[in-house]
Amino acid sequence: MIVCPSCNSSRIAHFRLDSDWGYGGDWYEANERDDAGYTPDDIASFDENERPDISCKVCCACGACFD
């Protein structure tokens, strides 16, 4: 059984977003560009908002996202 690592709930859902058909959302760096060691490909993907496909588990109780 899958449980949330944050609150130990077993109310877990699977979330998948395919960037080819998913709409909305933002894609940008969480750290300062000069300090984080982002690659040129990372920077280009941020600048063009080229989001990756996302697949994760989401806790229905607390909203935590995890793999």
Buried (B, 14 or more C-beta within 10 A) or exposed (E): EEEBEEEEBEEBEEEEBEBEEEEEEEEEEEEEEEEEEBEEEEEEBBEEEEBEEEEEBBBEEEEBEEE
